[in-house]
Amino acid sequence: MISKPKPDKKEKKKKKPVKKVSSRGALIKKAHKVMREIVIERDSGCVCPPPENGHSDVLQAGHIIPSTKSGVRFDLYNVHCQCHSCNGRHEYYEYFYVDWFLQKFGAVEHHRIKEDADGLLKAYEVEEVIEQLSQIRRVQIADPDFLPYFTQKQILSGAWTKAEWKWREK
């Protein structure tokens, strides 16, 4: 007896591997979201001088020292509200943003941020950053005159709660 050939099995489509977000990556994203809310409310709009075609409506948290430098990623002196246009522009023409920063905070603060930039943010510290930033955000919501400017070290250590808060003119 001749056996019938087995029917072809349908080829299963190979699923594309799903890129998993590491727990650290998810935590950093969460911390960035809280920091963005703080900065946008604190600065009340783009801090940069208007570009030729004006500011865009999309607001972002822009960094003087790039967020890839974990030592100042969540330093509230390093992060300011920028529109999408200015945030993209300062990537190539940083002097617009740096000049504004130097006028507002001075060369000493700019030097401090550059010095702190190479510090490390350990995985377990990211959760503390989220907790502290969340507390800062709650204070900011409760007190509209509160304009948070704290170093990442002050945020991580909780020293911002003991410091005399600085109320700055907007």
N, C-alpha and C positions, 0 to 999 in steps of 0.2 A: 504494500500500500504506500502510495506516495503522499507524503505529508504536505500540507499546505504551508506556504511561507507565512511566517508570523507577520502580522500587520505592523507597519512602521509606527513607532511611537511618536507622538507629537513632540516636537522639540520644545522644551521648556525655554521660555525667554529668561535669559540671565538677568537677574535684578542688578541694577547698578548699586554699588555699595553706598550706603548712607553714611555720610560723614558725621560722625558722632562729635557732639560738642563736649569737650571735657568738662568735668565739674568745675575746674578752675576757670575755664573759658566762660561757662555759664554764669559763674559768680562775678567775673570781671564785667560781663555785659550788664548784669543787674546793678553793680556798683556804678557803672558809667551812666546808666539810666537815671539813677537818683542824683548823681553829680550834675548831669545835664539839666535836670529840673531846677536844682539850686542855682546854677549859673545863669540860666535864662531869666529866672525871676529876679535874681540879684542885679543883673546888668540892664534889664529892661530894654533889650534890643542890641543890635550890633554895635560893638565898641569902636570899630574901625572908621576912619574917614571914608565917606562914600566914594565908591569907584565911579568911573565915568558914566556907566549906565545905571547907576543907583544900586541900592541894596536890594537883594531878593527877599521874598517873604519867608523863606525856609530858614529857621534859626538852628544853629548847631553849637556844640561846645568845642571851641577851637583851643589848641594848645600852643603856647610859645615854644616849649620844648616838646617834641613829638611824644605821643602817648606810648610809643614803643619803649621809651625810657621809663621803666617801672618805678624808679625812685621819686618821680614827680607826676606820675600818671593821674593821681587824685589830689594833687596839691591845688588848692583853690586860688592861689596866686598865679598858677601856671595856666589855668583854664578860664576862658572868658567867652561870652556870647558873641558869636559871629554869624552873619548871614552866610548862606551857601556860597555866594560869589566871593566874599572876602576870605572865607576859609580856604577856598581853592586858590585864590590869588596869593595868599601869603605863603603858600607852598613854594612858589617860584620867586615872589617878591616880598620876602619876609620883612623888609625894612618898614613897610606900612604899619604892620602890627607891632614890631619891636620899638619903633619910634613912639607909638602911642603908649606902650608899656613903660618905657623909660620916663616919659613925661608924667605918667600917673604914679608909678611906684619907685622910680629911681634906679640907678646903676647898681647899688648895693643889693637890692632885692633880685635884680636880674642875675647878678653874679651868684647869689645864693641858690637860685633855681638851677643854674648851670652846674654848680658844685654838687647839689643833691641828686641830679639826674641819673647818675650811675649807680645809685643805691638799688638794692633789690627789694622786691615786694614778695615775701614768701607766701606760699599757697594758703597757709592757715591765717595769714594777715588779711586776706581779701574779705573774709567773713566779718572781721572786725571793722574794716573800712565800710562795709555795707551798713553795719549797725550804727556806727558813728555818723555817717552821712545821713542816714535816716533820722537820727536825732537832730542833726543840724537842720534838716528839712522841716521837721516838726516845729522847731523854734522859729524858723523863718516864716512859716505859715501863721504862727501865733503872733509874731511881732513884725509888722511890715517895715519897721525901721532897722531891723537886723540885716546887715549886709555881710554875710560870712566870707572872710578872708582868713584862711588858716593853712598852715603848711601841712603836708602829708604826715609829717612826724607828729604834729599837734593832733591831727585827726586820729591817727593810729593809737597814740598814747592816751587819748581822752583828755589831754591837756586843754583843748579848746573849751571844755566846760568850766575850767578854773580860770581861764584867761579873761581879762577884761575885754569884752567884745568891742570891736571897732565899728562905730557907725560912721560910714563915709557918705559924703554927698554923692548922689547919683549923677 
